[in-house]
Amino acid sequence: MGARHKLNQAYVNTALLCGGIAGLVTESWFWFFFVCLVCLACSYYDGGIRSDPRRRR
């Protein structure tokens, strides 16, 4: 497993953790999925999640 894959997995795990905390606090599946989606979208937008191996910052 390469470094890019490990880094992407760390971002996904963090989004799941944040979503899990939000879902537990609010006791709502909606907020779990919403927070996960927002975290992943923000990470992709700022370049943290790298889908293209040739793209550089």
N, C-alpha and C positions, 0 to 999 in steps of 0.2 A: 504494500500500500504506500503510495507516494505522499509527499508532504502536502500537496494541494488537496488530496482526498482527506487527509487527517484534519487539515484546517477547516475544510467545509463541514466535516462531521462535528467538529467542535462548535461551529456556529449553529448547526441544527440541534445539537444537544442543549446548548444554551437557550435557544428559542423554546424548546420543549420544557425546560426547567422553568423559565419565566412564565410560560403559559400554564404550567402545572400549578405554580404558586398562585397566579391570578385566578385560576379555576377553583382551587381549594378555598381561597379567601371569599370568593363570591358564590361558591357552590353552583357554578354554571358551566356547562359545556360550551356555550356560546363564547364566553370570555376566554376560555382555554384556547379555542381555535382562533379567535380574533387576535389575541396577543401573540400566538405562534406565527400567524400570517404576517402581522405587522413587523415582528422581529426579523423574520426571514426576508421580507421585502426591503426593510431598511439595510440589512446586511448586504443584500444583493446590490442595492442602489449605490451604497458607498464603496463597493468594490471588495468587501470582505469575503464574500462567496464568489469564487472564481469558476465560471463554467467553461471558459475557453482557455486551454493551456497556453496558447500563443499570445494572449492579451497581457500586456504589462501595465503596471500602474504608471 
